[in-house]
């Protein structure tokens, strides 16, 4: 497995944040987001990506 430079992990976090913002901007509250399972799953996955990238950042 090749080593990635830390800027790429930061970029992953930034892109995931933008995706979360894009998906959630039209929901008025968290409850309405929760009932849209496609949007909910997307947001959860982006938080997972943020967590994985942050974890890799601390290891490097």
QUISULUR-V280569 format. One record per helix or strand. SS is the DSSP state (H for helix, E for strand). FROM is the first residue (numbers start at 0). TO is the last residue. Records with the same first field share a line. If there is no record, write none. Layout:
SS = FROM-TO / FROM-TO
This chain:
H = 5-23 / 29-33 / 36-58
